[in-house]
Amino acid sequence: MKNCLRIAIIAGLLIISALTFAPSQAGAASKTYKRTVERYHIPDIALINQEGKNVRLKSLVDSGKPVIVDFIFGTCTTICPVLSASFTSLQNKLGADSEKVHLLSVSIDPENDTPRVMRDYLKRYRAKPGWDFLTGSRKDVDTVMKSFDAYISNKMSHYAVTFIHMPGGNSWIRIDGITSTSEFIEEIKKAGLAL
Amino acid sequence: MHRLYFPTSLIAAVCLLTLLSFLPPPTVWCAGIVAAAPLPPPEEVIRLGERMYRDGILPSGSTMQAVIRDDVQVHGASFSCVSCHLRSGIGSIEGQILSPPTNGLKLFKPYYQYNPVIPDPNKPPPKNMMDRPDAKPFYRPAYTDETLAAAIRFGVNPAGRELNPVMPRYEIDDRDMSILIAYLKTLSAEHAPGVSPKEIRFATVIAGTVPPDQRTEMLAVLDAVIKDHNAKAKKRNKHLNYGDNRIVDASFNYPFFTLSRWELTGPPETWGSQLEEYYRKEPVFALLGGMASGSWQPMHDFSEQHKIPCLLPVTDLPVVSDSDWYTLYLSKGAWQEGDTAARYLDRIAALPKEARVLQIVEESATSRAVADGFEAAWKELTRAAPVTVTLGRGEQLSVSDIQQKIRKEKPDVILLWTSGQTGTILSGLAAGSAAPKRVHVSSTLLGSGLAQVPEKARPFTFISYPYRLDEGKELFHVNARAWLKKNSAPVTDLRISSKLFALTKVFLEPFQVVKRDFNPAGQGSGLVIMEEQFEMMLHVRRNYYRDYLLDVIGMMADANSLAFERVSFGPGQRYISKGCYIIKLSPGAQPNLIKESDWVIH
């Protein structure tokens, strides 16, 4: 009996320790983002894309295509690569229809993000047509961040935020945080885009 | 009474099966033990491991593949280890995400990380940070090769805790994993040369013939920053002052700084070997400031070769590179002025594509650097190369010569990258029958003689100007000037002290002396690594690694500047001032500078 008890205790301890050391799957499945619906006034300002061309932000947003906006910078270490990887995944899913959705990454480091830096960045993420990286004067970039209620004064303390906009309205789905690809695709579908 | 009887072997088997069902697949815990093919020699293993860590390229040459947030596919070119854990492996903080250390010294020891908490003035100071009840510590056991492989592949630490979902889960086989782990064991494993418990040595390089007033101004600022640190360290090494009359004995020793002067003489070709000799006699942690009569190239090459940071040399002739690592420049110097002129003409002046550009270049390194900057940007903007006239050393361009060139080339724009003769040439152009539409000149080449631009030429003369246009009246500027004055550093038109004031940020901030307590085990000599979270100062974490100094600077917030309109930082960015104005001059002997462009032109 003593032997059995000892073995049972050891078994219990082993099971508890296994449970303790096993990866938490629940944690992986939990949502790490917040979704809200917002209205923003988009300023009619000129920015510069990766080709060095002047573009008007309002015209891009009102182009009649679904638009997804995020804020990144070319030498960012952690958050931007994750956001950009989601854009890559979406474009891969869209395949030949990559231009069906207009992806706009706005630089929050306009002094360093020249057209060449932005082109190199997009190349690194294997961007397809339909994904533009925009820069501009410090003042204009600040104006864009403020218009999306996403202003940060120090780029190193920025946070992950993505905006989805469907044509024909001025509402935006705001996603604060980092999504998985499936969550990202799901949010885009919920916004009304057939994928 | 009936007794239940369980055979021992059955219980053991059930336990074992239960245990195995909770463990990750065998590849996880076998990783690193079995290598598929023999490993290359140790030096090659480190080179291949470094390439995996920095570039995300497997030893086979293929790109590393990974998954983040369960299903976001990423590849090594966009998401290598260095993206988050940085070159030194000491980690980073960006936004809400803290990337912990991945250097061997810390990976293979138990790791305890705590939040810095401001002491409660109503309670006696704790003996050390771990005693603080409101600290929120993070603990993990030491990694082994096997558990580290599991973390890299499946995102699970040795305590079984899942890592942040943005940590990629890499697809790496056993052999490649052993190569990566071998590299991590060497990463930031020992403090850099020039560091001892009592002092950290620095040097400044004065190469060639540097005018005495320039040399005096530079050394005054360097001496001031060293003095500033040492005075604070001296005070802090005696006692810890929490304020409100609570003083306790110091628990951490701040090393003092020393600064040597490395004087290089003779032709620039010999500077490299002179630097080697100085370094052999006296290894230093980093180089500060510095001046040279000519290009900074020899010092730049020395820094790259020996992996020695060089912070803010005062030079108009930096090395312009996208990938070099060890020299942090104030700006791209004269090169930036040419680059700005090209971008201004393309975007703001909207010069037609077919417009003709005549470029006059003197036989000097500075003139050539301005032209190089212009030509590189002009090419990037897909413009036809300018027609270039290169003057021989000391050659003066006569008015008739330039008029002849103009008649021949019929340029829409003249780029006059000349120095002392600029005023004369501009006077000649203004006196001609048809004044040119626009002439671009460089303020660095003009030197202190901006007023040499004759009044009649000012309407068509555009000047590249890489400094701020006002003195700066914000509190930052007032305090900065007061600091220089207090430390007897002259603020002159040479702009040396106003440029080097940035050292109080890029040099003093990383080594900041703070009024906090420390746990002495943090240095890595103890059995357990303990350090504060959310602090990137070298002293606080005692990570005296050269790459880490540059990693820390890369994480700094953008800032004000005495000399420039703005300075900015970022991982891998090596020119802190990235802007330049295009200006014109108002009439008069003391002309005003009239802004024709923004600070940064894309």
Chai-1 contact restraints between the chains, C-beta under 6 A:
chainA,res_idxA,chainB,res_idxB,connection_type,confidence,min_distance_angstrom,max_distance_angstrom,comment,restraint_id
A,C4,B,F6,contact,1.0,0.0,6.0,A-B,restraint_1
A,I7,B,I11,contact,1.0,0.0,6.0,A-B,restraint_2
A,A11,B,I11,contact,1.0,0.0,6.0,A-B,restraint_3
A,A11,B,C15,contact,1.0,0.0,6.0,A-B,restraint_4
A,L14,B,C15,contact,1.0,0.0,6.0,A-B,restraint_5
A,L14,B,L19,contact,1.0,0.0,6.0,A-B,restraint_6
A,I15,B,T18,contact,1.0,0.0,6.0,A-B,restraint_7
A,A18,B,L19,contact,1.0,0.0,6.0,A-B,restraint_8
A,A18,B,F22,contact,1.0,0.0,6.0,A-B,restraint_9
A,T20,B,G160,contact,1.0,0.0,6.0,A-B,restraint_10
A,F21,B,G160,contact,1.0,0.0,6.0,A-B,restraint_11
A,A22,B,F22,contact,1.0,0.0,6.0,A-B,restraint_12
A,P23,B,V156,contact,1.0,0.0,6.0,A-B,restraint_13
A,P23,B,E162,contact,1.0,0.0,6.0,A-B,restraint_14
A,S24,B,E162,contact,1.0,0.0,6.0,A-B,restraint_15
A,G27,B,E162,contact,1.0,0.0,6.0,A-B,restraint_16
A,A28,B,D70,contact,1.0,0.0,6.0,A-B,restraint_17
A,I48,B,H602,contact,1.0,0.0,6.0,A-B,restraint_18
A,T75,B,G570,contact,1.0,0.0,6.0,A-B,restraint_19
A,T75,B,P571,contact,1.0,0.0,6.0,A-B,restraint_20
A,T75,B,G572,contact,1.0,0.0,6.0,A-B,restraint_21
A,T75,B,Q573,contact,1.0,0.0,6.0,A-B,restraint_22
A,T77,B,S83,contact,1.0,0.0,6.0,A-B,restraint_23
A,T77,B,C84,contact,1.0,0.0,6.0,A-B,restraint_24
A,T77,B,S92,contact,1.0,0.0,6.0,A-B,restraint_25
A,T77,B,E94,contact,1.0,0.0,6.0,A-B,restraint_26
A,T77,B,P571,contact,1.0,0.0,6.0,A-B,restraint_27
A,T78,B,C84,contact,1.0,0.0,6.0,A-B,restraint_28
A,T78,B,E94,contact,1.0,0.0,6.0,A-B,restraint_29
A,T78,B,I97,contact,1.0,0.0,6.0,A-B,restraint_30
A,I79,B,E94,contact,1.0,0.0,6.0,A-B,restraint_31
A,I79,B,G95,contact,1.0,0.0,6.0,A-B,restraint_32
A,P81,B,S78,contact,1.0,0.0,6.0,A-B,restraint_33
A,P81,B,F79,contact,1.0,0.0,6.0,A-B,restraint_34
A,P81,B,S83,contact,1.0,0.0,6.0,A-B,restraint_35
A,V82,B,V166,contact,1.0,0.0,6.0,A-B,restraint_36
A,A85,B,V72,contact,1.0,0.0,6.0,A-B,restraint_37
A,A85,B,V74,contact,1.0,0.0,6.0,A-B,restraint_38
A,S86,B,V72,contact,1.0,0.0,6.0,A-B,restraint_39
A,S89,B,V72,contact,1.0,0.0,6.0,A-B,restraint_40
A,D109,B,G570,contact,1.0,0.0,6.0,A-B,restraint_41
A,E111,B,S568,contact,1.0,0.0,6.0,A-B,restraint_42
A,E111,B,K578,contact,1.0,0.0,6.0,A-B,restraint_43
A,E111,B,V600,contact,1.0,0.0,6.0,A-B,restraint_44
A,N112,B,G570,contact,1.0,0.0,6.0,A-B,restraint_45
A,N112,B,Q573,contact,1.0,0.0,6.0,A-B,restraint_46
A,T114,B,H602,contact,1.0,0.0,6.0,A-B,restraint_47
A,R124,B,A77,contact,1.0,0.0,6.0,A-B,restraint_48
A,R124,B,S78,contact,1.0,0.0,6.0,A-B,restraint_49
A,Y125,B,S78,contact,1.0,0.0,6.0,A-B,restraint_50
A,T135,B,H602,contact,1.0,0.0,6.0,A-B,restraint_51
A,S137,B,D598,contact,1.0,0.0,6.0,A-B,restraint_52
A,N154,B,A557,contact,1.0,0.0,6.0,A-B,restraint_53
A,M156,B,E94,contact,1.0,0.0,6.0,A-B,restraint_54
A,M156,B,M555,contact,1.0,0.0,6.0,A-B,restraint_55
A,M156,B,A557,contact,1.0,0.0,6.0,A-B,restraint_56
A,H158,B,G95,contact,1.0,0.0,6.0,A-B,restraint_57
A,Y159,B,G95,contact,1.0,0.0,6.0,A-B,restraint_58
A,S180,B,R69,contact,1.0,0.0,6.0,A-B,restraint_59
A,S180,B,D70,contact,1.0,0.0,6.0,A-B,restraint_60
A,S180,B,D71,contact,1.0,0.0,6.0,A-B,restraint_61
A,T181,B,D71,contact,1.0,0.0,6.0,A-B,restraint_62
A,T181,B,V72,contact,1.0,0.0,6.0,A-B,restraint_63
A,S182,B,D71,contact,1.0,0.0,6.0,A-B,restraint_64
